[in-house]
Amino acid sequence: MFILRKLFKEHNKNAYTESNEILGESYCTVTKDNEGWSALHKDWEHIGETIYCFIVHGEGSKVIPLYKAHGNYIMVSDGKTFSNLTYRK
């Protein structure tokens, strides 16, 4: 079981908010180098935040954008980090 953990600082606050979303048994990442980026990015570009990656799960039915300003981690069900997807320059 994979879980997406997002850490982000709320506007004008010093505290971080943590969000966890169950991805299920599989997921894939789509970055600018992947086929499919243009179609996904086009649907999300109105948000105004800088997206660097998308997580696709639920057999392709669910899409989660990952923003440069957030810490993004894939966790396994026992709480260990499986992958650090946080943006790196």
Secondary structure, 3 states (H helix, E strand, C coil): CEEEEEEEECCCCCCEEEEEEEEECCEEEECCCCCCHHHHHHHHHHHCCCEEEEEEECCCCEEEEEECCCEEEEEECCCCEEEECCCCC
